């Protein structure tokens, strides 16, 4: 929260909800062998180009391969 200014309670709740989704679905955790708490499919190396998807209002990014 050091990099965000919450405008009001509703805005803060929306930011926190977005971060919790990012933390559980996309962020890698060393204790989980670099997987997320909610496992995600592993893309093939030949699946296509890598695309950055902004998360939490652009503060973090999730990287996925585009389907060819």
Secondary structure as GFF3:
##gff-version 3
##sequence-region A 1 68
A	DSSP	alpha_helix	9	25	.	.	.	ID=ss1
A	DSSP	three_ten_helix	30	32	.	.	.	ID=ss2
A	DSSP	beta_strand	50	55	.	.	.	ID=ss3
A	DSSP	three_ten_helix	56	58	.	.	.	ID=ss4
A	DSSP	beta_strand	60	65	.	.	.	ID=ss5
###
